[in-house]
Amino acid sequence: MLKQTITLDDSVSVCIPQEIVEALGFTPGSKINLEVVGHTLIIRSATEVQRTEEFVETFQSILERRKSAYEELAKGES
């Protein structure tokens, strides 16, 4: 889908079509996260970002707690 930018209150803006807004579960006033990867703009809901951060924290905690067991497994059979 090709869209054209517009100027709105001294900012460059893009209008998001209603079907995309609905698919993402956004409503007027929704908090969103914008991230640039290369030349790609990624738009995610703030709740999705929070869930991702919580998952990473939980995963890292589990790895840390089981670090010695994983190190023993990595050694393999001698």
N, CA, C, O and CB atoms as a CASP TS submission, in Angstrom:
PFRMAT TS
TARGET T0000
AUTHOR 0000-0000-0000
METHOD Language model
MODEL 1
PARENT N/A
ATOM      1  N   MET     1       0.854  -1.172   0.000  1.00  0.00           N
ATOM      2  CA  MET     1       0.000   0.000   0.000  1.00  0.00           C
ATOM      3  C   MET     1       0.898   1.233   0.000  1.00  0.00           C
ATOM      4  O   MET     1       1.757   1.382   0.870  1.00  0.00           O
ATOM      5  CB  MET     1      -0.971  -0.001   1.228  1.00  0.00           C
ATOM      6  N   LEU     2       0.707   2.081  -0.940  1.00  0.00           N
ATOM      7  CA  LEU     2       1.497   3.299  -1.061  1.00  0.00           C
ATOM      8  C   LEU     2       0.730   4.455  -0.432  1.00  0.00           C
ATOM      9  O   LEU     2      -0.433   4.686  -0.762  1.00  0.00           O
ATOM     10  CB  LEU     2       1.833   3.601  -2.547  1.00  0.00           C
ATOM     11  N   LYS     3       1.383   5.179   0.473  1.00  0.00           N
ATOM     12  CA  LYS     3       0.767   6.338   1.138  1.00  0.00           C
ATOM     13  C   LYS     3       1.675   7.541   0.942  1.00  0.00           C
ATOM     14  O   LYS     3       2.875   7.395   0.707  1.00  0.00           O
ATOM     15  CB  LYS     3       0.525   6.064   2.668  1.00  0.00           C
ATOM     16  N   GLN     4       1.101   8.714   1.039  1.00  0.00           N
ATOM     17  CA  GLN     4       1.868   9.950   0.915  1.00  0.00           C
ATOM     18  C   GLN     4       1.897  10.645   2.268  1.00  0.00           C
ATOM     19  O   GLN     4       0.892  10.682   2.978  1.00  0.00           O
ATOM     20  CB  GLN     4       1.264  10.882  -0.176  1.00  0.00           C
ATOM     21  N   THR     5       3.059  11.197   2.622  1.00  0.00           N
ATOM     22  CA  THR     5       3.168  11.921   3.879  1.00  0.00           C
ATOM     23  C   THR     5       2.490  13.280   3.746  1.00  0.00           C
ATOM     24  O   THR     5       2.360  13.833   2.653  1.00  0.00           O
ATOM     25  CB  THR     5       4.648  12.084   4.293  1.00  0.00           C
ATOM     26  N   ILE     6       2.064  13.799   4.898  1.00  0.00           N
ATOM     27  CA  ILE     6       1.470  15.136   4.976  1.00  0.00           C
ATOM     28  C   ILE     6       2.132  15.880   6.121  1.00  0.00           C
ATOM     29  O   ILE     6       2.767  15.263   6.976  1.00  0.00           O
ATOM     30  CB  ILE     6      -0.082  15.067   5.173  1.00  0.00           C
ATOM     31  N   THR     7       1.992  17.192   6.148  1.00  0.00           N
ATOM     32  CA  THR     7       2.496  17.991   7.262  1.00  0.00           C
ATOM     33  C   THR     7       1.332  18.291   8.188  1.00  0.00           C
ATOM     34  O   THR     7       0.274  18.754   7.761  1.00  0.00           O
ATOM     35  CB  THR     7       3.174  19.310   6.764  1.00  0.00           C
ATOM     36  N   LEU     8       1.554  18.015   9.477  1.00  0.00           N
ATOM     37  CA  LEU     8       0.527  18.238  10.484  1.00  0.00           C
ATOM     38  C   LEU     8       1.212  18.778  11.733  1.00  0.00           C
ATOM     39  O   LEU     8       2.004  18.076  12.361  1.00  0.00           O
ATOM     40  CB  LEU     8      -0.271  16.923  10.793  1.00  0.00           C
ATOM     41  N   ASP     9       0.914  20.015  12.093  1.00  0.00           N
ATOM     42  CA  ASP     9       1.520  20.634  13.283  1.00  0.00           C
ATOM     43  C   ASP     9       3.046  20.554  13.274  1.00  0.00           C
ATOM     44  O   ASP     9       3.643  20.112  14.255  1.00  0.00           O
ATOM     45  CB  ASP     9       0.986  19.969  14.543  1.00  0.00           C
ATOM     46  N   ASP    10       3.671  20.966  12.204  1.00  0.00           N
ATOM     47  CA  ASP    10       5.131  20.980  12.075  1.00  0.00           C
ATOM     48  C   ASP    10       5.770  19.589  12.127  1.00  0.00           C
ATOM     49  O   ASP    10       6.969  19.474  12.381  1.00  0.00           O
ATOM     50  CB  ASP    10       5.719  21.833  13.162  1.00  0.00           C
ATOM     51  N   SER    11       4.994  18.545  11.893  1.00  0.00           N
ATOM     52  CA  SER    11       5.523  17.185  11.838  1.00  0.00           C
ATOM     53  C   SER    11       5.110  16.545  10.526  1.00  0.00           C
ATOM     54  O   SER    11       4.075  16.885   9.954  1.00  0.00           O
ATOM     55  CB  SER    11       5.027  16.340  13.040  1.00  0.00           C
ATOM     56  N   VAL    12       5.922  15.625  10.060  1.00  0.00           N
ATOM     57  CA  VAL    12       5.539  14.831   8.894  1.00  0.00           C
ATOM     58  C   VAL    12       4.695  13.675   9.412  1.00  0.00           C
ATOM     59  O   VAL    12       5.091  12.984  10.351  1.00  0.00           O
ATOM     60  CB  VAL    12       6.803  14.317   8.085  1.00  0.00           C
ATOM     61  N   SER    13       3.548  13.466   8.810  1.00  0.00           N
ATOM     62  CA  SER    13       2.603  12.455   9.282  1.00  0.00           C
ATOM     63  C   SER    13       2.173  11.543   8.146  1.00  0.00           C
ATOM     64  O   SER    13       2.273  11.889   6.969  1.00  0.00           O
ATOM     65  CB  SER    13       1.379  13.116   9.915  1.00  0.00           C
ATOM     66  N   VAL    14       1.693  10.370   8.534  1.00  0.00           N
ATOM     67  CA  VAL    14       1.106   9.419   7.599  1.00  0.00           C
ATOM     68  C   VAL    14      -0.228   8.992   8.189  1.00  0.00           C
ATOM     69  O   VAL    14      -0.297   8.612   9.358  1.00  0.00           O
ATOM     70  CB  VAL    14       2.053   8.181   7.341  1.00  0.00           C
ATOM     71  N   CYS    15      -1.272   9.050   7.403  1.00  0.00           N
ATOM     72  CA  CYS    15      -2.577   8.573   7.862  1.00  0.00           C
ATOM     73  C   CYS    15      -2.618   7.056   7.698  1.00  0.00           C
ATOM     74  O   CYS    15      -2.299   6.529   6.632  1.00  0.00           O
ATOM     75  CB  CYS    15      -3.747   9.258   7.070  1.00  0.00           C
ATOM     76  N   ILE    16      -3.009   6.369   8.753  1.00  0.00           N
ATOM     77  CA  ILE    16      -3.092   4.908   8.716  1.00  0.00           C
ATOM     78  C   ILE    16      -4.521   4.532   8.344  1.00  0.00           C
ATOM     79  O   ILE    16      -5.461   4.967   9.010  1.00  0.00           O
ATOM     80  CB  ILE    16      -2.675   4.267  10.094  1.00  0.00           C
ATOM     81  N   PRO    17      -4.706   3.736   7.297  1.00  0.00           N
ATOM     82  CA  PRO    17      -6.053   3.348   6.890  1.00  0.00           C
ATOM     83  C   PRO    17      -6.794   2.596   8.001  1.00  0.00           C
ATOM     84  O   PRO    17      -6.184   1.882   8.797  1.00  0.00           O
ATOM     85  CB  PRO    17      -5.989   2.487   5.635  1.00  0.00           C
ATOM     86  N   GLN    18      -8.097   2.766   8.038  1.00  0.00           N
ATOM     87  CA  GLN    18      -8.923   2.198   9.097  1.00  0.00           C
ATOM     88  C   GLN    18      -8.757   0.682   9.220  1.00  0.00           C
ATOM     89  O   GLN    18      -8.727   0.159  10.334  1.00  0.00           O
ATOM     90  CB  GLN    18     -10.377   2.532   8.848  1.00  0.00           C
ATOM     91  N   GLU    19      -8.648  -0.029   8.098  1.00  0.00           N
ATOM     92  CA  GLU    19      -8.523  -1.490   8.182  1.00  0.00           C
ATOM     93  C   GLU    19      -7.231  -1.903   8.876  1.00  0.00           C
ATOM     94  O   GLU    19      -7.198  -2.928   9.556  1.00  0.00           O
ATOM     95  CB  GLU    19      -8.580  -2.110   6.783  1.00  0.00           C
ATOM     96  N   ILE    20      -6.172  -1.122   8.717  1.00  0.00           N
ATOM     97  CA  ILE    20      -4.918  -1.417   9.412  1.00  0.00           C
ATOM     98  C   ILE    20      -5.044  -1.056  10.887  1.00  0.00           C
ATOM     99  O   ILE    20      -4.572  -1.795  11.751  1.00  0.00           O
ATOM    100  CB  ILE    20      -3.739  -0.650   8.768  1.00  0.00           C
ATOM    101  N   VAL    21      -5.674   0.068  11.174  1.00  0.00           N
ATOM    102  CA  VAL    21      -5.914   0.478  12.565  1.00  0.00           C
ATOM    103  C   VAL    21      -6.672  -0.625  13.298  1.00  0.00           C
ATOM    104  O   VAL    21      -6.310  -0.997  14.414  1.00  0.00           O
ATOM    105  CB  VAL    21      -6.712   1.819  12.623  1.00  0.00           C
ATOM    106  N   GLU    22      -7.713  -1.142  12.672  1.00  0.00           N
ATOM    107  CA  GLU    22      -8.518  -2.200  13.294  1.00  0.00           C
ATOM    108  C   GLU    22      -7.719  -3.491  13.445  1.00  0.00           C
ATOM    109  O   GLU    22      -7.805  -4.159  14.475  1.00  0.00           O
ATOM    110  CB  GLU    22      -9.782  -2.463  12.468  1.00  0.00           C
ATOM    111  N   ALA    23      -6.939  -3.843  12.418  1.00  0.00           N
ATOM    112  CA  ALA    23      -6.143  -5.070  12.478  1.00  0.00           C
ATOM    113  C   ALA    23      -5.118  -5.026  13.608  1.00  0.00           C
ATOM    114  O   ALA    23      -4.812  -6.051  14.217  1.00  0.00           O
ATOM    115  CB  ALA    23      -5.436  -5.303  11.148  1.00  0.00           C
ATOM    116  N   LEU    24      -4.592  -3.838  13.885  1.00  0.00           N
ATOM    117  CA  LEU    24      -3.602  -3.681  14.954  1.00  0.00           C
ATOM    118  C   LEU    24      -4.239  -3.443  16.314  1.00  0.00           C
ATOM    119  O   LEU    24      -3.552  -3.460  17.336  1.00  0.00           O
ATOM    120  CB  LEU    24      -2.672  -2.539  14.631  1.00  0.00           C
ATOM    121  N   GLY    25      -5.548  -3.220  16.331  1.00  0.00           N
ATOM    122  CA  GLY    25      -6.242  -2.982  17.597  1.00  0.00           C
ATOM    123  C   GLY    25      -6.019  -1.589  18.143  1.00  0.00           C
ATOM    124  O   GLY    25      -6.177  -1.363  19.343  1.00  0.00           O
ATOM    125  N   PHE    26      -5.656  -0.653  17.285  1.00  0.00           N
ATOM    126  CA  PHE    26      -5.440   0.723  17.720  1.00  0.00           C
ATOM    127  C   PHE    26      -6.767   1.466  17.779  1.00  0.00           C
ATOM    128  O   PHE    26      -7.707   1.155  17.048  1.00  0.00           O
ATOM    129  CB  PHE    26      -4.459   1.448  16.778  1.00  0.00           C
ATOM    130  N   THR    27      -6.821   2.443  18.656  1.00  0.00           N
ATOM    131  CA  THR    27      -7.945   3.374  18.735  1.00  0.00           C
ATOM    132  C   THR    27      -7.346   4.772  18.847  1.00  0.00           C
ATOM    133  O   THR    27      -6.166   4.907  19.170  1.00  0.00           O
ATOM    134  CB  THR    27      -8.905   3.047  19.961  1.00  0.00           C
ATOM    135  N   PRO    28      -8.127   5.807  18.588  1.00  0.00           N
ATOM    136  CA  PRO    28      -7.581   7.158  18.774  1.00  0.00           C
ATOM    137  C   PRO    28      -7.022   7.313  20.192  1.00  0.00           C
ATOM    138  O   PRO    28      -7.700   7.001  21.171  1.00  0.00           O
ATOM    139  CB  PRO    28      -8.672   8.233  18.502  1.00  0.00           C
ATOM    140  N   GLY    29      -5.806   7.787  20.288  1.00  0.00           N
ATOM    141  CA  GLY    29      -5.159   7.953  21.588  1.00  0.00           C
ATOM    142  C   GLY    29      -4.307   6.767  22.009  1.00  0.00           C
ATOM    143  O   GLY    29      -3.668   6.810  23.060  1.00  0.00           O
ATOM    144  N   SER    30      -4.288   5.700  21.202  1.00  0.00           N
ATOM    145  CA  SER    30      -3.459   4.534  21.536  1.00  0.00           C
ATOM    146  C   SER    30      -1.992   4.932  21.594  1.00  0.00           C
ATOM    147  O   SER    30      -1.522   5.733  20.786  1.00  0.00           O
ATOM    148  CB  SER    30      -3.664   3.399  20.505  1.00  0.00           C
ATOM    149  N   LYS    31      -1.277   4.368  22.554  1.00  0.00           N
ATOM    150  CA  LYS    31       0.167   4.573  22.625  1.00  0.00           C
ATOM    151  C   LYS    31       0.815   3.524  21.728  1.00  0.00           C
ATOM    152  O   LYS    31       0.505   2.335  21.811  1.00  0.00           O
ATOM    153  CB  LYS    31       0.700   4.475  24.112  1.00  0.00           C
ATOM    154  N   ILE    32       1.725   3.992  20.864  1.00  0.00           N
ATOM    155  CA  ILE    32       2.402   3.093  19.947  1.00  0.00           C
ATOM    156  C   ILE    32       3.904   3.293  20.055  1.00  0.00           C
ATOM    157  O   ILE    32       4.381   4.324  20.531  1.00  0.00           O
ATOM    158  CB  ILE    32       1.924   3.319  18.502  1.00  0.00           C
ATOM    159  N   ASN    33       4.633   2.290  19.605  1.00  0.00           N
ATOM    160  CA  ASN    33       6.088   2.345  19.589  1.00  0.00           C
ATOM    161  C   ASN    33       6.534   2.379  18.139  1.00  0.00           C
ATOM    162  O   ASN    33       6.110   1.544  17.339  1.00  0.00           O
ATOM    163  CB  ASN    33       6.719   1.133  20.348  1.00  0.00           C
ATOM    164  N   LEU    34       7.384   3.335  17.793  1.00  0.00           N
ATOM    165  CA  LEU    34       7.942   3.444  16.450  1.00  0.00           C
ATOM    166  C   LEU    34       9.412   3.069  16.517  1.00  0.00           C
ATOM    167  O   LEU    34      10.146   3.553  17.377  1.00  0.00           O
ATOM    168  CB  LEU    34       7.755   4.882  15.867  1.00  0.00           C
ATOM    169  N   GLU    35       9.837   2.204  15.606  1.00  0.00           N
ATOM    170  CA  GLU    35      11.228   1.767  15.573  1.00  0.00           C
ATOM    171  C   GLU    35      11.684   1.744  14.119  1.00  0.00           C
ATOM    172  O   GLU    35      10.948   1.304  13.236  1.00  0.00           O
ATOM    173  CB  GLU    35      11.402   0.362  16.244  1.00  0.00           C
ATOM    174  N   VAL    36      12.888   2.214  13.880  1.00  0.00           N
ATOM    175  CA  VAL    36      13.451   2.186  12.535  1.00  0.00           C
ATOM    176  C   VAL    36      14.517   1.100  12.485  1.00  0.00           C
ATOM    177  O   VAL    36      15.459   1.102  13.278  1.00  0.00           O
ATOM    178  CB  VAL    36      14.045   3.575  12.137  1.00  0.00           C
ATOM    179  N   VAL    37      14.360   0.177  11.549  1.00  0.00           N
ATOM    180  CA  VAL    37      15.336  -0.885  11.320  1.00  0.00           C
ATOM    181  C   VAL    37      15.750  -0.776   9.862  1.00  0.00           C
ATOM    182  O   VAL    37      14.961  -1.061   8.960  1.00  0.00           O
ATOM    183  CB  VAL    37      14.750  -2.322  11.661  1.00  0.00           C
ATOM    184  N   GLY    38      16.984  -0.364   9.636  1.00  0.00           N
ATOM    185  CA  GLY    38      17.417  -0.083   8.269  1.00  0.00           C
ATOM    186  C   GLY    38      16.613   1.091   7.737  1.00  0.00           C
ATOM    187  O   GLY    38      16.639   2.183   8.304  1.00  0.00           O
ATOM    188  N   HIS    39      15.910   0.863   6.661  1.00  0.00           N
ATOM    189  CA  HIS    39      15.033   1.893   6.099  1.00  0.00           C
ATOM    190  C   HIS    39      13.571   1.496   6.271  1.00  0.00           C
ATOM    191  O   HIS    39      12.718   1.913   5.488  1.00  0.00           O
ATOM    192  CB  HIS    39      15.352   2.125   4.605  1.00  0.00           C
ATOM    193  N   THR    40      13.281   0.698   7.285  1.00  0.00           N
ATOM    194  CA  THR    40      11.929   0.210   7.522  1.00  0.00           C
ATOM    195  C   THR    40      11.397   0.762   8.833  1.00  0.00           C
ATOM    196  O   THR    40      12.080   0.708   9.856  1.00  0.00           O
ATOM    197  CB  THR    40      11.897  -1.326   7.533  1.00  0.00           C
ATOM    198  N   LEU    41      10.185   1.291   8.808  1.00  0.00           N
ATOM    199  CA  LEU    41       9.518   1.778  10.010  1.00  0.00           C
ATOM    200  C   LEU    41       8.645   0.664  10.556  1.00  0.00           C
ATOM    201  O   LEU    41       7.792   0.134   9.844  1.00  0.00           O
ATOM    202  CB  LEU    41       8.677   3.056   9.716  1.00  0.00           C
ATOM    203  N   ILE    42       8.852   0.308  11.811  1.00  0.00           N
ATOM    204  CA  ILE    42       8.061  -0.725  12.475  1.00  0.00           C
ATOM    205  C   ILE    42       7.167  -0.039  13.496  1.00  0.00           C
ATOM    206  O   ILE    42       7.641   0.730  14.333  1.00  0.00           O
ATOM    207  CB  ILE    42       8.975  -1.807  13.154  1.00  0.00           C
ATOM    208  N   ILE    43       5.873  -0.322  13.421  1.00  0.00           N
ATOM    209  CA  ILE    43       4.890   0.253  14.342  1.00  0.00           C
ATOM    210  C   ILE    43       4.310  -0.887  15.163  1.00  0.00           C
ATOM    211  O   ILE    43       3.757  -1.838  14.611  1.00  0.00           O
ATOM    212  CB  ILE    43       3.759   1.038  13.573  1.00  0.00           C
ATOM    213  N   ARG    44       4.437  -0.791  16.497  1.00  0.00           N
ATOM    214  CA  ARG    44       3.874  -1.809  17.392  1.00  0.00           C
ATOM    215  C   ARG    44       3.120  -1.108  18.509  1.00  0.00           C
ATOM    216  O   ARG    44       3.428   0.027  18.872  1.00  0.00           O
ATOM    217  CB  ARG    44       4.990  -2.738  17.973  1.00  0.00           C
ATOM    218  N   SER    45       2.139  -1.798  19.041  1.00  0.00           N
ATOM    219  CA  SER    45       1.425  -1.231  20.178  1.00  0.00           C
ATOM    220  C   SER    45       2.357  -1.213  21.385  1.00  0.00           C
ATOM    221  O   SER    45       3.248  -2.055  21.497  1.00  0.00           O
ATOM    222  CB  SER    45       0.129  -2.039  20.487  1.00  0.00           C
ATOM    223  N   ALA    46       2.158  -0.273  22.269  1.00  0.00           N
ATOM    224  CA  ALA    46       2.990  -0.171  23.472  1.00  0.00           C
ATOM    225  C   ALA    46       2.850  -1.426  24.322  1.00  0.00           C
ATOM    226  O   ALA    46       3.815  -1.849  24.959  1.00  0.00           O
ATOM    227  CB  ALA    46       2.609   1.076  24.297  1.00  0.00           C
ATOM    228  N   THR    47       1.658  -2.030  24.342  1.00  0.00           N
ATOM    229  CA  THR    47       1.470  -3.249  25.136  1.00  0.00           C
ATOM    230  C   THR    47       2.268  -4.406  24.548  1.00  0.00           C
ATOM    231  O   THR    47       2.771  -5.245  25.295  1.00  0.00           O
ATOM    232  CB  THR    47      -0.021  -3.620  25.211  1.00  0.00           C
ATOM    233  N   GLU    48       2.394  -4.467  23.225  1.00  0.00           N
ATOM    234  CA  GLU    48       3.203  -5.505  22.582  1.00  0.00           C
ATOM    235  C   GLU    48       4.671  -5.334  22.951  1.00  0.00           C
ATOM    236  O   GLU    48       5.362  -6.318  23.216  1.00  0.00           O
ATOM    237  CB  GLU    48       3.028  -5.464  21.050  1.00  0.00           C
ATOM    238  N   VAL    49       5.144  -4.111  22.969  1.00  0.00           N
ATOM    239  CA  VAL    49       6.532  -3.831  23.354  1.00  0.00           C
ATOM    240  C   VAL    49       6.759  -4.262  24.794  1.00  0.00           C
ATOM    241  O   VAL    49       7.782  -4.871  25.108  1.00  0.00           O
ATOM    242  CB  VAL    49       6.866  -2.325  23.180  1.00  0.00           C
ATOM    243  N   GLN    50       5.810  -3.949  25.674  1.00  0.00           N
ATOM    244  CA  GLN    50       5.934  -4.312  27.083  1.00  0.00           C
ATOM    245  C   GLN    50       5.968  -5.832  27.243  1.00  0.00           C
ATOM    246  O   GLN    50       6.772  -6.352  28.017  1.00  0.00           O
ATOM    247  CB  GLN    50       4.772  -3.714  27.899  1.00  0.00           C
ATOM    248  N   ARG    51       5.104  -6.549  26.519  1.00  0.00           N
ATOM    249  CA  ARG    51       5.099  -8.017  26.601  1.00  0.00           C
ATOM    250  C   ARG    51       6.429  -8.584  26.131  1.00  0.00           C
ATOM    251  O   ARG    51       6.943  -9.528  26.733  1.00  0.00           O
ATOM    252  CB  ARG    51       3.948  -8.606  25.762  1.00  0.00           C
ATOM    253  N   THR    52       6.992  -8.029  25.073  1.00  0.00           N
ATOM    254  CA  THR    52       8.276  -8.497  24.554  1.00  0.00           C
ATOM    255  C   THR    52       9.377  -8.276  25.582  1.00  0.00           C
ATOM    256  O   THR    52      10.195  -9.165  25.815  1.00  0.00           O
ATOM    257  CB  THR    52       8.624  -7.780  23.238  1.00  0.00           C
ATOM    258  N   GLU    53       9.404  -7.097  26.198  1.00  0.00           N
ATOM    259  CA  GLU    53      10.419  -6.799  27.212  1.00  0.00           C
ATOM    260  C   GLU    53      10.275  -7.728  28.411  1.00  0.00           C
ATOM    261  O   GLU    53      11.276  -8.194  28.954  1.00  0.00           O
ATOM    262  CB  GLU    53      10.317  -5.334  27.663  1.00  0.00           C
ATOM    263  N   GLU    54       9.037  -8.002  28.832  1.00  0.00           N
ATOM    264  CA  GLU    54       8.808  -8.904  29.963  1.00  0.00           C
ATOM    265  C   GLU    54       9.279 -10.314  29.626  1.00  0.00           C
ATOM    266  O   GLU    54       9.864 -10.989  30.473  1.00  0.00           O
ATOM    267  CB  GLU    54       7.319  -8.918  30.352  1.00  0.00           C
ATOM    268  N   PHE    55       9.028 -10.765  28.396  1.00  0.00           N
ATOM    269  CA  PHE    55       9.471 -12.091  27.974  1.00  0.00           C
ATOM    270  C   PHE    55      10.992 -12.188  28.027  1.00  0.00           C
ATOM    271  O   PHE    55      11.531 -13.163  28.550  1.00  0.00           O
ATOM    272  CB  PHE    55       8.965 -12.405  26.555  1.00  0.00           C
ATOM    273  N   VAL    56      11.684 -11.191  27.493  1.00  0.00           N
ATOM    274  CA  VAL    56      13.150 -11.198  27.477  1.00  0.00           C
ATOM    275  C   VAL    56      13.691 -11.221  28.903  1.00  0.00           C
ATOM    276  O   VAL    56      14.627 -11.966  29.194  1.00  0.00           O
ATOM    277  CB  VAL    56      13.697  -9.965  26.714  1.00  0.00           C
ATOM    278  N   GLU    57      13.119 -10.419  29.793  1.00  0.00           N
ATOM    279  CA  GLU    57      13.568 -10.400  31.189  1.00  0.00           C
ATOM    280  C   GLU    57      13.367 -11.764  31.844  1.00  0.00           C
ATOM    281  O   GLU    57      14.251 -12.246  32.553  1.00  0.00           O
ATOM    282  CB  GLU    57      12.816  -9.318  31.983  1.00  0.00           C
ATOM    283  N   THR    58      12.221 -12.385  31.614  1.00  0.00           N
ATOM    284  CA  THR    58      11.940 -13.701  32.188  1.00  0.00           C
ATOM    285  C   THR    58      12.907 -14.742  31.642  1.00  0.00           C
ATOM    286  O   THR    58      13.447 -15.549  32.398  1.00  0.00           O
ATOM    287  CB  THR    58      10.492 -14.119  31.898  1.00  0.00           C
ATOM    288  N   PHE    59      13.125 -14.724  30.333  1.00  0.00           N
ATOM    289  CA  PHE    59      14.028 -15.674  29.694  1.00  0.00           C
ATOM    290  C   PHE    59      15.445 -15.528  30.237  1.00  0.00           C
ATOM    291  O   PHE    59      16.098 -16.526  30.538  1.00  0.00           O
ATOM    292  CB  PHE    59      14.020 -15.481  28.176  1.00  0.00           C
ATOM    293  N   GLN    60      15.925 -14.294  30.363  1.00  0.00           N
ATOM    294  CA  GLN    60      17.270 -14.059  30.885  1.00  0.00           C
ATOM    295  C   GLN    60      17.382 -14.527  32.332  1.00  0.00           C
ATOM    296  O   GLN    60      18.418 -15.056  32.733  1.00  0.00           O
ATOM    297  CB  GLN    60      17.635 -12.573  30.782  1.00  0.00           C
ATOM    298  N   SER    61      16.332 -14.339  33.112  1.00  0.00           N
ATOM    299  CA  SER    61      16.323 -14.785  34.503  1.00  0.00           C
ATOM    300  C   SER    61      16.445 -16.310  34.580  1.00  0.00           C
ATOM    301  O   SER    61      17.191 -16.840  35.403  1.00  0.00           O
ATOM    302  CB  SER    61      15.037 -14.313  35.212  1.00  0.00           C
ATOM    303  N   ILE    62      15.712 -17.001  33.722  1.00  0.00           N
ATOM    304  CA  ILE    62      15.776 -18.467  33.698  1.00  0.00           C
ATOM    305  C   ILE    62      17.170 -18.927  33.283  1.00  0.00           C
ATOM    306  O   ILE    62      17.727 -19.842  33.890  1.00  0.00           O
ATOM    307  CB  ILE    62      14.712 -19.047  32.736  1.00  0.00           C
ATOM    308  N   LEU    63      17.733 -18.303  32.260  1.00  0.00           N
ATOM    309  CA  LEU    63      19.084 -18.672  31.832  1.00  0.00           C
ATOM    310  C   LEU    63      20.092 -18.485  32.956  1.00  0.00           C
ATOM    311  O   LEU    63      20.963 -19.330  33.162  1.00  0.00           O
ATOM    312  CB  LEU    63      19.502 -17.845  30.617  1.00  0.00           C
ATOM    313  N   GLU    64      19.975 -17.389  33.678  1.00  0.00           N
ATOM    314  CA  GLU    64      20.911 -17.113  34.769  1.00  0.00           C
ATOM    315  C   GLU    64      20.773 -18.151  35.882  1.00  0.00           C
ATOM    316  O   GLU    64      21.773 -18.629  36.416  1.00  0.00           O
ATOM    317  CB  GLU    64      20.677 -15.699  35.331  1.00  0.00           C
ATOM    318  N   ARG    65      19.537 -18.496  36.229  1.00  0.00           N
ATOM    319  CA  ARG    65      19.311 -19.478  37.300  1.00  0.00           C
ATOM    320  C   ARG    65      19.841 -20.857  36.917  1.00  0.00           C
ATOM    321  O   ARG    65      20.296 -21.605  37.782  1.00  0.00           O
ATOM    322  CB  ARG    65      17.816 -19.571  37.630  1.00  0.00           C
ATOM    323  N   ARG    66      19.789 -21.193  35.651  1.00  0.00           N
ATOM    324  CA  ARG    66      20.178 -22.533  35.201  1.00  0.00           C
ATOM    325  C   ARG    66      21.535 -22.545  34.497  1.00  0.00           C
ATOM    326  O   ARG    66      21.883 -23.510  33.815  1.00  0.00           O
ATOM    327  CB  ARG    66      19.119 -23.092  34.269  1.00  0.00           C
ATOM    328  N   LYS    67      22.279 -21.486  34.665  1.00  0.00           N
ATOM    329  CA  LYS    67      23.553 -21.323  33.961  1.00  0.00           C
ATOM    330  C   LYS    67      24.495 -22.505  34.186  1.00  0.00           C
ATOM    331  O   LYS    67      25.061 -23.033  33.229  1.00  0.00           O
ATOM    332  CB  LYS    67      24.231 -20.039  34.406  1.00  0.00           C
ATOM    333  N   SER    68      24.667 -22.921  35.433  1.00  0.00           N
ATOM    334  CA  SER    68      25.618 -24.003  35.712  1.00  0.00           C
ATOM    335  C   SER    68      25.168 -25.312  35.063  1.00  0.00           C
ATOM    336  O   SER    68      26.001 -26.075  34.575  1.00  0.00           O
ATOM    337  CB  SER    68      25.779 -24.197  37.230  1.00  0.00           C
ATOM    338  N   ALA    69      23.880 -25.576  35.053  1.00  0.00           N
ATOM    339  CA  ALA    69      23.382 -26.796  34.410  1.00  0.00           C
ATOM    340  C   ALA    69      23.642 -26.754  32.909  1.00  0.00           C
ATOM    341  O   ALA    69      24.044 -27.759  32.322  1.00  0.00           O
ATOM    342  CB  ALA    69      21.876 -26.979  34.684  1.00  0.00           C
ATOM    343  N   TYR    70      23.419 -25.610  32.290  1.00  0.00           N
ATOM    344  CA  TYR    70      23.667 -25.478  30.850  1.00  0.00           C
ATOM    345  C   TYR    70      25.156 -25.616  30.534  1.00  0.00           C
ATOM    346  O   TYR    70      25.525 -26.194  29.512  1.00  0.00           O
ATOM    347  CB  TYR    70      23.142 -24.124  30.337  1.00  0.00           C
ATOM    348  N   GLU    71      26.004 -25.091  31.405  1.00  0.00           N
ATOM    349  CA  GLU    71      27.446 -25.214  31.189  1.00  0.00           C
ATOM    350  C   GLU    71      27.880 -26.675  31.259  1.00  0.00           C
ATOM    351  O   GLU    71      28.718 -27.113  30.471  1.00  0.00           O
ATOM    352  CB  GLU    71      28.220 -24.381  32.224  1.00  0.00           C
ATOM    353  N   GLU    72      27.310 -27.432  32.205  1.00  0.00           N
ATOM    354  CA  GLU    72      27.627 -28.858  32.321  1.00  0.00           C
ATOM    355  C   GLU    72      27.159 -29.615  31.082  1.00  0.00           C
ATOM    356  O   GLU    72      27.868 -30.482  30.572  1.00  0.00           O
ATOM    357  CB  GLU    72      26.980 -29.457  33.585  1.00  0.00           C
ATOM    358  N   LEU    73      25.976 -29.287  30.608  1.00  0.00           N
ATOM    359  CA  LEU    73      25.461 -29.935  29.400  1.00  0.00           C
ATOM    360  C   LEU    73      26.334 -29.616  28.190  1.00  0.00           C
ATOM    361  O   LEU    73      26.542 -30.470  27.328  1.00  0.00           O
ATOM    362  CB  LEU    73      24.016 -29.498  29.134  1.00  0.00           C
ATOM    363  N   ALA    74      26.840 -28.397  28.128  1.00  0.00           N
ATOM    364  CA  ALA    74      27.664 -27.977  26.995  1.00  0.00           C
ATOM    365  C   ALA    74      28.994 -28.732  26.956  1.00  0.00           C
ATOM    366  O   ALA    74      29.568 -28.929  25.885  1.00  0.00           O
ATOM    367  CB  ALA    74      27.922 -26.472  27.059  1.00  0.00           C
ATOM    368  N   LYS    75      29.479 -29.151  28.119  1.00  0.00           N
ATOM    369  CA  LYS    75      30.740 -29.895  28.165  1.00  0.00           C
ATOM    370  C   LYS    75      30.594 -31.252  27.479  1.00  0.00           C
ATOM    371  O   LYS    75      31.549 -31.767  26.898  1.00  0.00           O
ATOM    372  CB  LYS    75      31.202 -30.084  29.621  1.00  0.00           C
ATOM    373  N   GLY    76      29.411 -31.817  27.550  1.00  0.00           N
ATOM    374  CA  GLY    76      29.169 -33.120  26.932  1.00  0.00           C
ATOM    375  C   GLY    76      29.815 -34.231  27.728  1.00  0.00           C
ATOM    376  O   GLY    76      30.315 -34.027  28.835  1.00  0.00           O
ATOM    377  N   GLU    77      29.792 -35.394  27.145  1.00  0.00           N
ATOM    378  CA  GLU    77      30.393 -36.551  27.815  1.00  0.00           C
ATOM    379  C   GLU    77      31.897 -36.539  27.602  1.00  0.00           C
ATOM    380  O   GLU    77      32.386 -36.278  26.503  1.00  0.00           O
ATOM    381  CB  GLU    77      29.781 -37.877  27.291  1.00  0.00           C
ATOM    382  N   SER    78      32.615 -36.826  28.670  1.00  0.00           N
ATOM    383  CA  SER    78      34.087 -36.838  28.591  1.00  0.00           C
ATOM    384  C   SER    78      34.602 -38.238  28.453  1.00  0.00           C
ATOM    385  O   SER    78      35.812 -38.446  28.372  1.00  0.00           O
ATOM    386  CB  SER    78      34.710 -36.182  29.818  1.00  0.00           C
TER
END
